[in-house]
Amino acid sequence: MISNKSLMAMLIIGLSLFFVTSFGIFNRLSGDVSSILFNSLGYTNKWSRTYGPSWLVNMNSNIGSFGSKELVFIISTIFFSYLAVTNRKIDALKFAITVIISLMFIVLVKYINSEKETVTIKEIFTETLANFPSGHTFISTVLYPSIAYLLLKENTFPRLKRFYFISAVSIVLVVGMSRVMGGGHTVTEVIAGWSLGISWFALIKFILFRKSNNKNL
């Protein structure tokens, strides 16, 4: 139930926010949040830059893993299989294309933002090319709304539709927050991941599902 106008608005707003974020408009906020976390929780130990006790670090890591390449692969495979066995092979193909090109796109963006002269395969798979933008946040912003979007297409129950939407948004938010709380990324890098993810989600849906959008699905 996302119209073409809504997707275009998401694309423009997302790109605009990503553009201003790349110029450091949220850097002061990032510094303030980091100071608050340090003053409230302290570093886990003298060798790390994670905040709070070990159990909090592990919790943030577990939440953030919803945007990791391993869990993304597992969840994507399960949902792709679900679409395939329910005779939605076209949607399954479009979903697979969405996930694959999204992963390729974020690697390209990180490569562009990397300050390293040479890049190795290991750095690509371990997601250490660049911190900007947050890769976990980006891919979760694309993946989970995409799953909700495809589930919404086959349901007419308003409450169930709200459940799918709220669930997807909640996962996206907590993944981003966990990346900040866990010390893996700054607020700037997470906002960049959110904004780029929103615009990329809108672009993919506009291209792959344009006919469906014209029917208000």
C-alpha positions as CSV (number, residue, x, y, z in Angstrom):
1,M,0.0,0.0,0.0
2,I,2.7,2.4,-1.0
3,S,1.9,4.7,-3.9
4,N,4.5,5.9,-6.4
5,K,4.2,9.4,-4.9
6,S,5.0,8.1,-1.5
7,L,8.0,6.1,-2.8
8,M,9.3,9.2,-4.6
9,A,8.9,11.3,-1.4
10,M,10.8,8.6,0.5
11,L,13.5,8.6,-2.1
12,I,14.0,12.4,-2.1
13,I,13.8,12.8,1.7
14,G,16.2,9.9,2.2
15,L,18.8,11.1,-0.3
16,S,18.5,14.7,1.1
17,L,19.1,13.5,4.7
18,F,22.0,11.2,3.6
19,F,23.5,14.2,1.7
20,V,23.5,16.5,4.7
21,T,24.6,13.7,7.0
22,S,27.7,13.2,4.8
23,F,28.6,16.8,5.5
24,G,28.7,16.2,9.2
25,I,25.5,18.0,10.3
26,F,24.9,15.3,13.0
27,N,28.5,15.2,14.2
28,R,27.9,17.3,17.2
29,L,24.9,15.1,18.2
30,S,27.2,12.1,17.7
31,G,29.7,13.5,20.1
32,D,27.0,14.4,22.7
33,V,25.5,10.9,22.6
34,S,29.0,9.3,22.9
35,S,29.7,11.5,25.9
36,I,26.4,10.6,27.5
37,L,27.0,6.9,27.0
38,F,30.6,7.1,28.3
39,N,29.6,9.1,31.4
40,S,26.6,6.9,32.1
41,L,28.1,3.5,31.3
42,G,31.8,3.9,30.9
43,Y,33.9,1.6,28.6
44,T,33.5,-2.1,29.1
45,N,37.3,-2.4,29.9
46,K,40.5,-0.4,29.2
47,W,41.1,-2.3,25.9
48,S,37.7,-1.7,24.3
49,R,35.6,1.2,23.2
50,T,32.2,-0.5,23.8
51,Y,29.9,0.9,26.5
52,G,28.7,-0.8,29.6
53,P,29.1,-4.2,31.1
54,S,29.7,-7.4,29.1
55,W,26.1,-8.5,29.2
56,L,25.0,-5.2,27.6
57,V,27.6,-5.4,24.9
58,N,26.5,-9.0,24.1
59,M,22.8,-7.9,24.0
60,N,23.6,-5.0,21.6
61,S,25.7,-7.4,19.5
62,N,22.8,-9.9,19.3
63,I,20.3,-7.2,18.3
64,G,22.7,-5.7,15.8
65,S,23.2,-9.1,14.2
66,F,19.8,-8.7,12.6
67,G,21.7,-6.6,10.1
68,S,24.7,-8.9,9.8
69,K,25.3,-10.6,6.5
70,E,25.0,-14.1,8.1
71,L,21.5,-13.5,9.5
72,V,20.4,-11.5,6.5
73,F,21.3,-14.5,4.4
74,I,19.4,-16.9,6.6
75,I,16.3,-14.8,6.9
76,S,16.3,-13.9,3.2
77,T,16.6,-17.6,2.2
78,I,13.7,-18.6,4.5
79,F,11.5,-15.8,3.1
80,F,12.5,-16.5,-0.5
81,S,11.5,-20.1,0.1
82,Y,8.2,-19.1,1.6
83,L,7.4,-17.0,-1.4
84,A,8.4,-19.8,-3.8
85,V,6.3,-22.5,-2.1
86,T,3.3,-20.2,-2.0
87,N,3.4,-19.8,-5.7
88,R,4.7,-16.3,-5.6
89,K,7.7,-17.0,-7.8
90,I,7.9,-13.6,-9.4
91,D,7.8,-11.9,-6.0
92,A,10.5,-14.4,-4.8
93,L,12.7,-13.4,-7.7
94,K,12.2,-9.7,-7.1
95,F,13.0,-10.2,-3.4
96,A,16.2,-12.0,-4.2
97,I,17.2,-9.3,-6.6
98,T,16.5,-6.7,-3.9
99,V,18.7,-8.4,-1.3
100,I,21.6,-9.2,-3.7
101,I,21.9,-5.7,-5.3
102,S,21.4,-4.1,-1.9
103,L,24.4,-6.0,-0.5
104,M,26.5,-5.1,-3.5
105,F,25.4,-1.5,-3.3
106,I,26.4,-1.0,0.3
107,V,29.8,-2.6,-0.4
108,L,30.3,-0.1,-3.2
109,V,29.3,2.8,-1.0
110,K,31.6,1.7,1.8
111,Y,34.4,1.2,-0.8
112,I,33.9,4.8,-2.0
113,N,34.1,6.1,1.6
114,S,37.0,3.9,2.5
115,E,40.3,5.8,3.1
116,K,42.4,2.7,2.5
117,E,44.6,2.6,-0.5
118,T,44.0,-1.1,-1.1
119,V,41.0,-3.2,-0.3
120,T,41.1,-7.0,0.4
121,I,38.4,-9.6,0.2
122,K,38.7,-10.1,3.9
123,E,37.8,-6.5,4.6
124,I,34.7,-6.8,2.4
125,F,33.5,-9.9,4.2
126,T,34.4,-8.6,7.7
127,E,32.7,-5.3,6.9
128,T,35.7,-3.2,7.8
129,L,35.9,-1.2,4.6
130,A,34.5,2.0,6.2
131,N,32.3,3.0,9.1
132,F,30.2,5.4,7.1
133,P,27.5,4.5,6.6
134,S,26.4,1.8,9.0
135,G,26.1,-1.3,6.9
136,H,24.0,-3.2,9.4
137,T,21.6,-0.3,9.6
138,F,21.4,0.1,5.9
139,I,20.6,-3.5,5.0
140,S,18.1,-3.9,7.8
141,T,16.3,-0.7,6.6
142,V,16.0,-2.4,3.2
143,L,15.4,-6.0,4.2
144,Y,12.7,-5.9,6.8
145,P,10.4,-3.3,5.2
146,S,10.8,-5.3,2.0
147,I,9.5,-8.4,3.8
148,A,6.7,-6.4,5.4
149,Y,5.8,-4.9,2.0
150,L,5.5,-8.4,0.3
151,L,3.5,-9.7,3.2
152,L,1.1,-6.7,3.0
153,K,0.4,-7.5,-0.6
154,E,-1.4,-10.7,0.2
155,N,-3.3,-9.5,3.3
156,T,-6.4,-7.4,3.7
157,F,-6.7,-7.4,7.5
158,P,-5.9,-3.8,8.8
159,R,-4.6,-5.0,12.2
160,L,-2.2,-7.5,10.5
161,K,-1.0,-4.9,8.1
162,R,-0.2,-2.6,11.1
163,F,1.6,-5.5,12.8
164,Y,3.8,-6.1,9.8
165,F,4.6,-2.4,9.4
166,I,5.3,-1.8,13.1
167,S,7.4,-4.9,13.4
168,A,9.6,-3.9,10.4
169,V,10.1,-0.4,11.7
170,S,10.8,-1.6,15.2
171,I,13.6,-4.0,13.9
172,V,15.1,-1.2,11.8
173,L,15.1,1.2,14.8
174,V,16.6,-1.2,17.4
175,V,19.3,-2.4,15.0
176,G,20.4,1.2,14.5
177,M,20.3,2.0,18.2
178,S,22.2,-1.2,19.1
179,R,25.0,-0.1,16.7
180,V,25.3,3.2,18.7
181,M,24.9,1.6,22.1
182,G,27.4,-1.1,21.3
183,G,30.0,1.5,20.2
184,G,30.2,0.1,16.7
185,H,29.0,3.3,15.0
186,T,28.3,6.9,15.7
187,V,24.8,8.5,15.5
188,T,26.0,10.1,12.2
189,E,26.9,6.8,10.7
190,V,23.6,5.2,11.8
191,I,21.4,8.1,10.5
192,A,23.3,7.8,7.2
193,G,22.5,4.1,7.1
194,W,18.8,4.7,7.8
195,S,18.5,7.5,5.3
196,L,20.4,5.7,2.5
197,G,18.4,2.5,3.3
198,I,15.1,4.4,3.0
199,S,15.9,6.0,-0.3
200,W,17.3,2.7,-1.7
201,F,14.2,0.8,-0.5
202,A,12.0,3.3,-2.3
203,L,14.1,3.2,-5.5
204,I,14.0,-0.6,-5.6
205,K,10.3,-0.8,-5.0
206,F,9.6,1.9,-7.6
207,I,11.6,0.0,-10.2
208,L,10.6,-3.6,-9.4
209,F,7.0,-3.1,-8.2
210,R,5.9,-0.2,-10.2
211,K,2.9,-1.9,-11.8
212,S,1.7,-3.1,-8.4
213,N,2.1,0.4,-7.0
214,N,-0.2,1.7,-9.7
215,K,-2.8,-0.7,-8.3
216,N,-2.2,0.7,-4.8
217,L,-0.7,-2.6,-3.6
